[in-house]
Structures are given as C-alpha cells and as structure tokens.
Amino acid sequence: MNAAHHHDDGEKVKVLWATDMKEKLDGKEAKATAVEVTLAPGEVEAVHRHPGPGFGYVLEGEYELGIDDQPTKVVKAGETFYEPTGCLHRVGRNPGKVKTRMLAWVLHPRDAKNIVIPEPKK
C-alpha cells in the first residue's frame, strides 16, 4: 500500500496508519488501515468492495454513499458511515461544490493485497 496515491478515477487516497491487530477477523490474522480520501466537487469513485468492514468519518464537504441495494444517502461533515465486509460500494461521490475529505478505517486480513477491490466492469 502506497503512502499516497491517486486512483484512475482521480480520487486521492493517503494511507495514514496501518497496524497488525491482536484480534482475528473471521479466524484470520488481521490488520487495520486508516486512510484519508479526498474527492473534488462532482468526482465519482470506481465501484468497489473491501475485504473487511469499513468505517468512515466525513471531515469536510459531503459524500454520497450507496452500498448493495440500499438507497443512496448523503453523509455530511461530522457524520459517520459503515460498510459491511464485501458489500458492493456502488455509489461513492462528492455531490457538492467544495472538496470532500474523509477518514476511513478498514479492518482486513493481513494477507489482503489491497483494501479496495475494484468491481469488474460488465
């Protein structure tokens, strides 16, 4: 995992912290990774999944989130969200006119190569 990188869709992701956990996740050795995600106004994330549960906190701006077949919702600065392991993160975008910045934590197996798994294009 790079300390900071841009995804193909322009999203900026900066790894802030990663550590091995004493606790196991589904019986597997686990790790926790924290990232800062920045999205420009109108920017859309690629559809993806995570190899473990994800927790987010919006620092500034707004974040439109849609997982699995649940209705999309807008998460505003100061609010949090949760994504279950393996759910389809089908909508992730900045619906506002200012940048969106958020912190996200993913708990995942230590052997996971990436904490974001792009959904194959259909």
C-alpha positions as CSV (number, residue, x, y, z in Angstrom):
1,M,0.0,0.0,0.0
2,N,1.4,3.3,-1.0
3,A,1.6,6.2,1.4
4,A,-0.4,8.4,-1.0
5,H,-1.7,7.7,-4.5
6,H,-4.4,8.7,-7.0
7,H,-6.8,6.2,-8.3
8,D,-7.5,6.0,-12.0
9,D,-10.7,7.9,-11.4
10,G,-8.8,10.9,-9.8
11,E,-9.6,10.1,-6.2
12,K,-6.7,10.9,-3.8
13,V,-6.0,8.4,-1.1
14,K,-3.3,8.8,1.5
15,V,-2.5,5.9,3.9
16,L,-2.3,7.5,7.4
17,W,-1.7,4.4,9.5
18,A,-1.6,0.6,9.3
19,T,-1.0,-1.9,12.1
20,D,-1.3,-5.6,12.7
21,M,-4.2,-6.4,15.2
22,K,-4.0,-8.9,18.0
23,E,-7.7,-9.8,17.3
24,K,-8.6,-12.0,14.4
25,L,-11.1,-11.3,11.7
26,D,-13.2,-14.3,10.7
27,G,-10.5,-16.5,12.3
28,K,-7.7,-14.9,10.2
29,E,-4.8,-12.7,11.3
30,A,-6.0,-9.2,10.8
31,K,-4.7,-5.7,10.1
32,A,-6.3,-2.2,10.5
33,T,-5.6,0.5,7.9
34,A,-6.6,4.2,8.1
35,V,-6.7,6.4,5.0
36,E,-7.6,9.9,4.1
37,V,-9.7,10.2,1.0
38,T,-10.2,13.5,-0.9
39,L,-12.7,13.9,-3.7
40,A,-13.0,17.0,-5.9
41,P,-16.5,18.5,-6.5
42,G,-18.5,16.1,-8.6
43,E,-15.8,13.4,-8.5
44,V,-17.1,9.8,-8.6
45,E,-15.2,6.8,-7.2
46,A,-15.0,3.5,-9.1
47,V,-17.4,0.8,-8.0
48,H,-15.6,-1.5,-5.5
49,R,-15.6,-3.7,-2.4
50,H,-13.5,-4.0,0.8
51,P,-12.0,-7.3,2.2
52,G,-13.3,-6.3,5.7
53,P,-15.6,-3.9,7.4
54,G,-15.1,-0.2,6.7
55,F,-15.9,2.8,8.9
56,G,-15.8,6.4,7.7
57,Y,-15.9,9.9,9.0
58,V,-16.5,12.9,6.8
59,L,-14.2,15.8,7.8
60,E,-15.4,18.3,5.2
61,G,-17.9,18.5,2.4
62,E,-20.5,15.8,1.6
63,Y,-20.2,12.2,0.5
64,E,-22.9,10.4,-1.4
65,L,-22.8,6.7,-0.5
66,G,-24.7,3.7,-1.9
67,I,-24.0,0.2,-0.8
68,D,-25.6,-3.0,-2.1
69,D,-29.3,-2.5,-2.8
70,Q,-29.8,0.1,-0.1
71,P,-30.9,3.6,-1.1
72,T,-28.1,6.2,-1.5
73,K,-27.6,8.7,1.3
74,V,-25.6,11.9,1.7
75,V,-23.2,11.8,4.6
76,K,-22.2,15.4,5.7
77,A,-19.2,16.7,7.6
78,G,-19.2,15.4,11.2
79,E,-21.2,12.3,10.3
80,T,-20.0,8.7,10.1
81,F,-20.8,5.6,8.0
82,Y,-20.3,1.9,8.0
83,E,-19.7,-0.6,5.2
84,P,-20.1,-4.4,5.9
85,T,-17.3,-6.8,4.6
86,G,-17.6,-7.4,0.9
87,C,-20.6,-5.2,0.3
88,L,-20.8,-3.6,-3.2
89,H,-19.9,0.1,-2.8
90,R,-21.9,1.0,-6.0
91,V,-22.1,4.8,-5.4
92,G,-19.3,6.9,-3.9
93,R,-19.2,10.6,-5.0
94,N,-18.8,14.2,-4.0
95,P,-22.3,15.7,-4.7
96,G,-21.2,19.2,-3.6
97,K,-19.4,22.3,-4.9
98,V,-16.5,22.0,-2.4
99,K,-13.9,19.2,-1.9
100,T,-14.9,16.3,0.2
101,R,-12.3,15.0,2.7
102,M,-12.9,11.9,4.9
103,L,-11.1,9.4,7.1
104,A,-11.8,5.7,6.6
105,W,-10.7,2.7,8.5
106,V,-10.8,-0.8,7.1
107,L,-10.2,-4.0,9.2
108,H,-8.9,-6.7,6.8
109,P,-7.0,-9.9,6.6
110,R,-3.2,-9.3,6.9
111,D,-2.6,-11.1,3.6
112,A,-5.0,-8.8,1.7
113,K,-3.1,-7.2,-1.2
114,N,-5.4,-4.2,-1.3
115,I,-8.1,-2.7,0.9
116,V,-10.0,-1.6,-2.2
117,I,-11.1,-4.3,-4.7
118,P,-12.4,-2.8,-8.0
119,E,-15.6,-4.4,-9.3
120,P,-15.1,-5.9,-12.7
121,K,-16.7,-3.9,-15.5
122,K,-19.7,-5.5,-17.1
